[in-house]
Amino acid sequence: MTNFDWILVLAIGISFGYLLRVAIKKAPQLSIVNPMSSREAQARERKNSLLEARMMRQVGERGRTVWKTALQPIFHAVRDAFRRIAGRLTALERRYVERQRGGGGTMDASALHRMVEEAKTAIGHERFDLAEQKLIAVVSHDPRHAEAYEVLGRMYLSQGQYAESKEALEFLAKLVPNDASVMIALGQVHEELGEKKIAHEYYSKGRDISPNNPKYLDFFIQSAIAVGEYHEAQVAIDHLSKVNPENQKIVVFEKMLIDARS
């Protein structure tokens, strides 16, 4: 391996050693705290998944090769140990601090909302790493914070990180199953992944939830034509002509449908 590779391996080893040292040091202090609740365990898993994806993107292809080859014998053991220790420290230390302060809950709603707004501002300035950090912090404190998942999912979608976007938006869909915009966003993700039929299913759900939205009808019509559902496309075009008769795309869609049928 090159000097750079050895430095990377050494850095990983030092980081893990430091994590173990912190765990041992804090163990007596945290022993008075109750074990993690199922809610915290779920938050930990989602946070770890997002953080691991972010780390692997930043390390890059060369780092991934070194990580999986030079450390192959201990890769899985180190990763699992990191998750267990980091997750336990995060959850238990937060409870300990709250108990010491006499508090009974996590960060209040206004603070979480402020962090989401700060993340949106960071996205506007193309500081995507900062936005990601803030949004992951929000869902760590509140695993059911719908707005944070939506902003995170749309940010990933805009950056072409479709797997990460899909993960965030699918969980969001469980929180808000009747949100048309979420269904449309999931349709866009699957369309980018080349999964046209699944994309059409999500576009259909979005259209059903908000049947008179011209934008959602646009997505639905195009996907219906793409998967060969020509009758559905024609019905949707006719409906679009009623709810938005001045829409210039109507003529385009009719031509697309004629070309697809011929």
C-alpha positions, 0 to 999 in steps of 0.5 A: 500500500502507498503512504496515503493508504497506511495513513488512512488505515492508521487514522481509522485505528486511532479513531476507533481506539479513541472511541473505546477510550471515551466509552470506558471513561464514560461508562461509570458516569452513565451507568445510572441511566436507564437502557435505550428505549425502542424509539431511541434505538430506531433513531440510532439506526437511521442516524447511523445509516445516514452517517455511514453513507455520508462517510463513505461518500466523503472517503471516496473510491480509494478510501473504500478500497483500502477500508475493505481490503487492508482491514477486511478481517476486522471490518465488520467487527469494528463497524458493529462495535462502533455502532453499539458504542456510539449509539449507546453513548449518544442515547445514554449521555443525552438522558444523563444530561437531561436528568442532571438538568432536571429535564424530562424530554428532548430538544423542544419543538421550536429548537428543532424547527430552528435547526431545520430552517438553518438547514434550508438556509445552508442548502440555499448557500450550497453548504450541503454537508452542514445542512445534512449534519443539522437535519440528521441531528433533528431526526436523532432528537425526534425520529418522527420529525416529518419536515426534517425527513422531507428536506433531507430527502429532497436535498439528496434528490437534487444532488442525485443521491437517489438511494439516500433520498429513497430511504428518507422519503420512504420513511417520511411516507410512513409518517405522512401517507396522505401527502401528495408531494411526498408520493410525487417525490418518491416517483421522481426518485424511482424514475431516476433509478430507472424503475418506471413502473414503481415510479408510475405507482407513486405518481398515481398515488400523488394524483389520487390524493390531489387530483386537480394539481396540474403539476402532479397530473403532468408527472402522472401523464408522462409516466403513464405514457412511458409504461404504456398505460395509454388509456390512463394517460388520455383520461388524465389529459382530458382532466388536465384540459378541464382543470387547467385549460391554458396549460401549454403542455396539453398539446405536447402530451397529446402528441406524445400519446399519438406517437407512443400509440403509433 
